[in-house]
Amino acid sequence: MYYALSVLVAVLAAHESVGFLCFLVVIGALCLYRGFHTVHLMALAMTGILVYGYSSWQLEKLDQPLELPAVLTSTDTYTINGQTLRGLMKDSEGRPVYIVYLFRSEEEKQQYDSVPLAGTVFLVEGLLEEPAPKNHRYHFYMGDYLKSKGAIGILKAASLKKLDQQEALLQKIYEQRFRLSRHIERTFPASLSAEAQALLIGVNEGVEPEIERAYQKLGITHLFAISGLHIALVSLLFFQGLLRLHVRREFATLLLLIVLPVYALLAGGAPSVWRAVLVVELVLLAKYFRWHLPMDDALSISFILFVLWEPGSIYQIGFQLSYLATASLVFSGPILARATTWWGQGFLITFVCQLLTYPLLLVHFYELSISSFIANILFVPLFSFVILPINIILLIISFLPGPFGGWLFYLYEPARELLTSLILYLQDIPYHMWVAGKPTGVWPFILYISVFIVLILLIKKRYQHAAIYLLIPALLFHSSRYIERDVLVTFINVGQGDSILVELPYKRGVYLIDTGGVLRFSQERWKERRNNYEVGAQIVVPYLKGKGIAAIDKLIITHADADHVEGAEEVIKEIRVGEIHITPDSYKKSVMNDLLDEAEKQQIVIKEQMAGGEWKKGQAQFDYIWPSDTVYEGNNDSLTLLMTYKGFKGLFTGDLEEAGELALIMQEGSKIAGIDVLKAGHHGSKTSSSERFIDHTNPTLTVFMAGKDNRYGHPHEEVVNRFISRNLRYVTTGQEGTIEISINKNGITMRKQ
């Protein structure tokens, strides 16, 4: 274990800062305290230094420029979705490169989609690009993915020309995986195909987002991944099958040693798969040669081998969770041994795994499934001992002639669909997700110190003290989200669209103005993606959850344009909403249908608002000052909100254009004079932010919410020049990213997120 820690520290030092090597001293001091021999201390130090040197050398290779056009070999890590091919290829030195290529025709796509690409050698022309910056601090960053894969960068390929096809054993295995995936697609019913691919060969692309999210909410996503339990079950079935065929035990062990790595490759080679395979291999080798190898040593050796093979893996979420969860079970033997029933043991296994991984889950996902403690007791045995074996049997039978396979599918499919319906029903139960936000600063350290103390106390059977040390730090972290004394107004960078979050002090009021969205254009069927990009789910919701926001009091939809409302459905699916405000008559527009359907399903009150509507919370006053009629006619009927707090005035205008601005001056002139923060109308279009409106409002700061390099040219150069000529400060989300305005007695502070 200490050697594994030394390797971890050395790799972190190579990737982040040489200062991490100081932790080798801490590891050495701990070993000295434990009474380790001097030889071990020297070996630990030498291991750390050598691994640091090796990892640094590997990273230096990534800094060498890639000569273009380049000869690259495709790996098994790629996807074809819609018009785009994305995946990893390797150059002649084995350095991974992330490729993005757009097919020119449906015929070209079919050519690439009909054959396995792993091992195919291409001549690639294109340009290397830097990963796009994050929309906000909680948003997925492609640079982190490249780092975890040890990849050079992103190559936008202009052309791919096939040169050769490798015929190595590895490529043969990948080819069989491809053919097995296509066989499952052809022979399994559509409702069972995606699950069979995920459980048997680790292909997850076909899983529906709604199903995947339901598993996440119940805390059983790991059941869709090939885990250690899968490997153990496959190993047992294979080994016992050989023994039943009267194969000698020694020879059966040798065959299993050969078959397991092949299966790991067939299963996609995820970290959880290789971790389980390496541990089983080490245990089998130890038994074969009659070595004494404790399970913790086997786990540590597998960790060292994995990290040396792929140093960037320490940044992969699956790798982190897999090893932490397994370590929790290995080192919690005295706790697990106390269970006297299968359900009791299931609960303890789930509890221990969740205990050790929950700070890491919050760091990556900002939430934790409370229901997982019960759900895993039911679903882990069900998937491991019923659904997985059934899928193995169905796969074997699918290769056999005759109608028997069809009969089995006819019997199994309704039962499996019933289980899916149950899972979808259970995921809708409210309050089973703890949205705590992302631990930053010292909080991850505090939470993990708490976890280790709790484990020690549980082993010593001091349960009351363990509960105190677990709950108090968790509650303090949760409460830390409610100590903000300033008013925060955040302009979330959703690309070409609006989404503005308003938080009152101590989160006494949380309001969301618009949710962003994507304008959908009709295109040829072959260009359509399996799962559409969703601004609400992929940008707005992560920001809210990253801040620990599980509920908003009011969702305000300024008007019925896709770039303001299209993301709302995903938001209210994930975040509790008190009520929804819309501009009069806008509900009749088709773009509002998804929001209205989901709101009806959740029984959320929808209120039409217009000039004269208001509410007050503490010292904050909110007034709707436009529109003044009930006939919806588009942008100039945007629901316009004036916020005042002590001496601060903020004006949020939706897509209001010049005609609406001038009418607003006529109707509410005194109220909107001298604005501190203005959300410019219609993303800074040429038809908005008129000179008279700018002169009247005279904003201290104006925010243009427009996507970077958007097709409309927003904010328009003419509009920008109006602000420049008046020495008025402005920012654009597409250029600056998410912008947070902090308001207190000292004035306004702007921070880029």
N, C-alpha and C positions, 0 to 999 in steps of 0.2 A: 504493500500500500504506500509506503514512504517513497519508494522508487517511482511509483505512478505520480505522486504529488510533485516529485522533483521534475519529472518530464513535463507535467502540466505547467509548472512555474517557468521552466525554460522556454517552452513554446510561447507562453504569454509574453515573456521578456523579449523574444525575437519579434513578435507581432506588434507589441505596444510600446514597451520601454525597457531598457536594460536594467532599470531600477527594480523590476520585479525579481531579479536574481537575489535581492536582499532576503527574500522569503526562503531561500535555500538555507540561510543562517537560522531562521526560525524552525525549519524542518530538522536541521541538525541539532538544535538545542532540545527539541522534543525527543529526538532519538537518544540524545545523551542522557536526558532525564529518565527515559525508559531503560537505560542500561545497555544500549547497543555497543558492540565492539567497535574499536577505532577503525578497523578495516571497513566496516559498513559505513561509517561516517565519511571516510575518504571516497568510498565507492559512490555514495549518494552525491557528493559534491562533484565528482568526476562525471557522473551521469548527467547532472544538470548542465555542466559546462559543455559537454560533447553535444547534447541535444540542442542547446542554444546555438552552437556553431553550425550544426546541421540545418536547423530551421532557418537561421539567418542566410545560409548559402542558398536554400530553396527559395527564399523570398527575393534574394538578389537576382536570381534567374528571371523572376517575373518583371524586373525592371528593364530587362533587355528589350529593345524595340522589336516589334513584329514586322518583318519585311513583307510588304504587300506588292503584288498578289502573293498569297501564301498557300502552301500545300498543307492541308489540315485533314485529320482523320476523325470521323464522327464517332462519338461514344454512344452508349445506350441511353444517355440522359438527354432526351429531346421530346418535344411535343409538336404536333401539327394541329393547329386550331384555326379554323376559318382560312384566311388567306396567308397565314404566317407560320413559318417554321422557326422554332426557337430551341436552342439546346447548346450543349457543350461539345466542342471539338478540340483536338489536341494537335499542336504543331510537332515538328520533327524532334524537338527536345522534350516532348511530353507535357508541355505547358498547356493547361486548359484555356480556351477562349470561348466566350459566350457569343453565339451566332444568332442574328436576327435576319431572316430572309423572307421577302414577300414574293409569293408565286405570281407569275404573269398570266397564267391561264388555268382553267379547271383541269385541262389535260396534264399540265405540268404537276399540279397538286396530286392528281391521281397516281402519277408515276412515282412520286416520292412516298405517297401514303400506302402503296401496295407492296412495298418491299421493306425489309429491315435495313436501317441506315447504319447501324453500328458496324464499324470496320470499313466503311466506305471512305475512300480517299478522294478529296476534292481539291481542285484549284479554285481558290476563293479570292475574288476581287471585292473591294469595299473600303470602308473607312472605320477606324477605331474611334469610338465615342466614349466620353465620360458618362457615368450614370447620372440620370436626371436627379436634381436635388429633391429632398423630401418635401411634400406639401406642408407638413408640420412635424413636430418632434415625435409624434406617436405613429407616424405613417411608415409603411414598409419602405425600406431603402434598398435599391438594387445593389448598391455598393457593398452592403453587408453580406448579401448572397454571394457575390463574386469573391469576397474575402473568405467565406466559409468553404468555397470550392477551390481556393487557390488559383483563381482565374486571372488572366492578364487584364481583360476588360471586355467591352461590348463591341463586336464587329458587325456593323450594318452592311450586310453582304449585298453587293450590286449584282453578282452573278456567281453561280456554282457550276463547276464543270467536273463531272466524274472522271477520275483518272484510273482508279484501280479498286479492287475489293480484296481486303485481307482475308486470309483463310485460316487464321490461327484458331486454336481450341476455344479461346474466349469468345470470338465472333460466332463460332458455331453454337455456343450456349445462348448467346444473345439472339441468334436467329431462331432457335427453338422457343425462346420466350415470346418472341414476336408471333410465331406461328401458333403457339398455345393461346395467346391473347385473341387472335383472330378466330381460332377454333371455338373458343368460349362464346364470342360474339355471334357466331353462326348457329351454334347448337343449343345454347341456353335461351330461355325466354328473356325478353327485353328487361323485365322487372327483376331478374335474377343475375343477369350477365355482369353488371357492374360490381355487385357484391362478390361474385365468384372470382373475378379478376383481382379484386383487392385482397381477398383472403388467401388466394392460392399463389398468385405470382406478383403481388405488390403493385398492380396497376390501378391507380386511383382516379384517373382522369374522367371516368364515366360516372362517378358518384354524383348524384344530384346535389346542388348546393343546399337545398332545403333539408335533405336527409342528413348531409354532413353537419349542418348547423344543429340539427336535433340531437345528434350524437355528442356534439360539443357541449350543449347545454346540460345533458345528462352525465357528462364526464366520462363517456365511454368511447371516445374517439379512437382510443388505442385498439379497440376491437376490430377496426377497419385496417389496422396495420398488422403486418406479420411480426409477432412479438416472440419473446422467449418461450411463452407457453405453446405457441404454434410450433416452434422448432422442437421443443421437448416432445410434443405429441407426434409430430412427423418422425422424429428419431425413434420413439417407442414403437410406432406402428411398423416402421421399416425393420428395426432390429428384431422385434418379436416375430414379424413375418418370416424373416430369414431363419430364425430358430425353429419355427413350425415346419419349414422346408428342410429341416435337419442339417442346416449349415452349421459348421463348428463355430462356437462362440468367438474364438479368436479371429477367425476369418470374417465373421459377421461384423465384429468391431472394426476390422481393417476396411471393409466395404463402407461402413458408416462414415469412417474418417474421410473417405474419398467422396462420398455422395453429398455430405453436408455442405462443403464449399460450392459444389455445383448447384445445389438447391438455393444457396444464398445468392448466387448470380442469377438464377432463374427467377428468384423472388425480388430482384431489383437492387439488392445490395444496400438496403437502408441501414443506418447505424444500429437500430435495434436488432436487425437480422444478423449482422456480422458480430455484434456483441454476444448474442446467444450462441451463434455457431462457434465462435472462438472459445467461449467458455466450455461448451460441450466437447470440443476437440481436445482442449487441454485436459479435461477430466478423464476422457477416454484414453488419451496417451499416458496419463499418470497411472491409470489402472492397468493398462497393457504392459507397461514397464515396471509396475509395482512401486511407483513413487508415491510419496506422501505429499499431496497437494491440497491444502485447504481451499475452500470455495472463494474466500476473499483474495487469496493469492492468484487464483485462476482469473478472477474478475480484473485484478490489477494488471496481470500480464496481458490480458486481452486489450485493456485500455492502452497500455504502452505500445503494443503492436499497431493498434488502430491509429493512434496519434502520430507515430513515426511514419506510417504509410501515407496519411493524409493530415498534415498538421492543422490545416484550416478547419478540420472537423470539430475542434473545440468550440467553434462559434455556431455550429449547427444545433438548432433547438432539439431535434430528435436525438442527437448524440447526448446532449446534456441531460435530457429527461430520462433517457434509457439507462444511462449509467447511474444517475442519482436514485432512480426508483429501484434498480437492482441492488445497489449498495444498501438502501434502506432495509431491504428484505434480508440481505446477508448479515448485517450487523444488528438485526432486531430479533434474532432467534429466540432469546429468552421471553420476549413479549409474545411472539406468535405461538410459542409452545403452550401458552396458557389457554388457548382455545380448545374447547371440548366438543364443539359441534362444527359442521361444515360451514354454516352460516356465520358462526362466531369467528371462525378463521378467515372467512371472506371479508368480514367487516374489519378485522385487525390488519389484514394485508392491505386493504384499501386505505385504512387510516394511516398506517405507517408510510405508505407510498405518497399519499397526499401531504402528510406532515413534512416530509423531506423535500418535496418538490413545490409546495405552494408558494414560497417566495419567488422561485424561478418562474412559475406560471404567471404570477402577477407582473413580473418584469417584462415578460414577452406578450401576455394577452390581457393584462389589467383586470382580470376577473377570475372567479373560481366557482366551480359547480358544487354547491352544497349537497345537491341530490345525489351526487356520485357515490356517497357512502352507502346509500341504499341500492342505487341502480346497479353498481358493480357486483353486489351480492347475488343479484338475480341474473344479470346479463353475461357476466364472465363465464360461469359454468355453462350457461345456455349456448353461448357462441363457441366455447372451447370444446365441449363434449357432445354437442348436438349439431349446431349449424356448420361448423368446420368439417367434422366427419361426413355430414351429408353432402357438402360441396365436393369433398374428395371422391366420394362414391359416385356422385352425379358426373363428375369429370371423367372418371374411368369408364362408366357406362356409356357416356356420350361417344366414345370411340367404337362401341360395339354395334353391329347391325341389329335390325329388328326394332320392334315398337316398345321394348321394355323401358328405355330411357324416357320416351314420351309419357308413358303411364306414371313414372315417378315424378316427372315435372308437373303433371296434371294434379297429383296428390299434394306435392310440396308447395307449389306456387301460391295457392290460396292461404295456406297456413303462414307462409312467410310474409305475404301482403298484410295479413291480419296483425302480425308482429310489428310491421312497419307502421301501421295505423296506430297501434298502441304507443309506439315511440313518439310519433308526431303529436299524439294527444298529451303524453306526459310532458313533452318539452314546452307546452303552452301553459303549464301550471305556473302561476306567478311566484316571484320572490325565491326562486331556487338558485339564482345566480348572485354571488357576492361581487359587486362591482366596486373594487377598492381603489382603483387607479394604479399607476405605475410607481413602484418604489424607486426613489432617486436619492442621491447623496449617501448618507450613512444608513438609510432605512434597510436596504438589502442585508447589510452586515448585522444590524440589530435583529432583524427577523430570523436570520440564520443562527445567531447566538441563542436566541430563544428556542429554536427548533432543537439544537443540540442539547440544551439544558433539559428540555422536555423529554427527549429520548433517554437521557441518563436517569431522570426521575421515574419514568415509566419502568425501566429495568429494575429500579429499586422499589417498585410498587408504591411510590408516593404519588398517588393519583391526584389528590387535591392540589398539591403543590404544582404538579404538572399542568393541571388545568389553568391555574393562575398564571404560570409563566408562558402558556400558550395564548391565552385570551387577552391579557393586558397589553402586550406589545401589538397584537393584531388590532385591538380596539383603538389604541393610541394612534396607530398608523391610519386607520380608517377615519378617525376624528381629525387628523391633521389636515384633511381636505376642507374642513369647516372653520379654520382659524384665519382665513384671508379677510383682512379688514377693508380692503379697497374694493371699489366697483371695477369689474373687469369687462371690457368689451373686446371681443376677439373676432377678427375678420378672417375666417377660415379659408385658406387657399383651396378652393374646389375647382380650379381651372376656370373655364368660361362660365361663370355662374356666381350666385350669391349664397352665402351662409354666414350668419352673424350670431355669435353667442354672447348673451348679456348675463353676467353673474353679479348679484348684489352681495354686500358684505355678509360673511359667514354663510353664504349660499341660502339666504332667506328667500331669495327669488332667483329662478333660473329660467331664461327665456331664449328661444331659438328663432331667429328671423330667417326664413327660407332654408333650404336643404341642398342647394345645388342640384345638378342633374346633367344628363347628356342628351343632346339633340340627336334623335335616331333618324338616320336616312336610309331609305330603301336601297338594297343592294342585291346582287345576284346571290342565289342560295348557297353556292359553294364558298362564298366569302364570309358567310355568317359564322360567328363564333359559337361554340357550345354553350358557354356561359358569358353573358354580356357583362361588360365593365359597369359597375354600379357605384356611383359617387357616394350615395348615402351610406352604403355598407362598407366601402373601402376607404373613405376619407372622413366623413362626418362622424360616424359611429366610433371609430377608433379614437378620434380626438376627444369625444365626450367621455368615453370609458377611460382613456388615459388620464383624464383629470378626475376620475372617480365619480363622474356624474351618471347616476342610474335613472334619474327622473328629471323631467323638465316641466315647469308649471304651465307654460303656454308655448305652443308652436304656432308661429305667425307665418302664413303664406301670403306674400305681398300680392301675387297675381298668378294667373294660370299660364305661365311659360315653363317649358321643360327644364330650363337651366336654373329655375327657382324651386320647382316642386317635384321634379322626377325622383329625387332621392328621398322624399318624405316617407314613402311606404316602408323602405328599409329602416329608417330611423325609428318609426313608431313600433316596428316589430321588435326592436332591440332595447329601446329606451321608453320607460313609462311616461306618458303624456297626460297632463291634467285636462287641457282643452286645446282646441285648434281654432285659430282665428283666420278667416279668409275675407277677401274683398267681395262686396255684394255681387251675386249672380255668377261669380266665376266658377262655381261648382258644376255648371252645365258643360264646361269644356272637357273634352275627352281625356286630356292630359291629367285631369284630376281624378279619374275613375279609380285607379289603383289605391290612391290615398283614401278616397271615400269608402271603398270596399273594406280596407283594413281597419279604418276607424269604426265602421259599423260593427265589424267582427269583434273589436275590443271595447265597444260601447263608449267611445270617446266623444264627448260633446263637441260639435262643430258650430261656431258662431260667426255669422256674417257681421263685419264691423265696418264703420264708416266714420266720417268726421263727427266728433262729439263723443265717441267712445273713449273711455279712460279707465285707469286703475292706479292705485297708489300702494306702495309697499315701503314701509319705513319712511325715509326721507327721499325716496325716488318716486317721481311722478311720470306716468306714461300716458300720452294723449295721441289718439288717432286724429290727424288733421286733414286727411284726404282719403278717399274721394267724398264728394258731397252729394252724389246721386246713387241710385241703385241699378243703373244700367251699365253692365260691364262692356267696355269697348277696347280693352287691351292695356298697353303699357301706361297710358295716362290715367288709368283707374287703379294704379298700384296703391296698395294699402300703405300709407305713409305715417311713420311713427316719430313723434317728438319725445325724447327722453330728457328730463331735467333731474339733476341731483345736486343739491346745494347750489353752487354757482355754475355748474356744468350744464351745457346743452348739446345734445346729440341728435342729429336728424338722419333718419333712414328712409330713403326715397324709392326703394325698389327699382323699377325701370321707368320712372317718371321722366318724360321728355319735355321739350320747351313749352308746349301748350299747357301741360299740367303745372309746370313750374310757375309760369306767369299767373295762372288762375290761383295757385297757392299763395302767391304774393298778394294778390288782390284780397283773398279771403282771410289769411292768417299772417299778414305782413309783420306785425309787431312781434309775434311769437317766434318767428324764424330769423329775426335780425340778430347778427352776432353769434353764429354757431361755433361751438368749439370743435366738434368732429362731425364732418359731413360724409355720408356714404353717397358718392356721386351717382346720379341716376343713369340707368341703362349702360353701365360699365364704361362710361366715358365716351359714348357715341357722339357723332357730330350733331345729332338732333337733340342732345341734352346738355346740361351744364351751360345754359345760355348766359351771356354776359350780364344781363340784368339780374338773373338769379344769383350769380356769383357775387356781384356787387352788393346785393341786398343781404345775403347770408354772411358774406365776408368770413368764411370758415378759417379757423386756425389751422386745422389739418383736414385734408380731403383724402378719402380712400377710394381708389378705383378698383373694383373687383372684376378683373379680366384675366383670362388665361394667357400664359406666355406664348408669344408668336401666334396669337389666335387669327383665324381666317378673316375676321371682321376689321382688324386693325385697331382694336380698342386698347387703351383709350386713344381717341383720334388726335393726331398731331395738332390740329387747330384748337381742340379743347385744352390740351396740355399747355399750349402757348398762352391761352387766356389766363391760366393760373400763374405761369412763369412771369408774364408781363405785369402781374399785380403783386409779385413777390409772395405768393401764397404757397404754403408747403403742401405737397401731395405725395402719396405713395401708391404703388400698384401691386396687388397681391401676386400677379403673375411674375413680377420681377423680384419682389422682396420676400415672397412666401407668406405664411400666416402671420398676421400682425395683431398683437395684443396691446390694448390701451388700458393703462391703469389710472384710475381717477381717485384722488384723495384731496385732503385739505391743502396740500402743497402744489396741486395742479395736475397736469397730465404727463404721464410717462409712456413712451412707446417702446415696445420690445418686439423683435422679430423672432418668430417661433421656428 
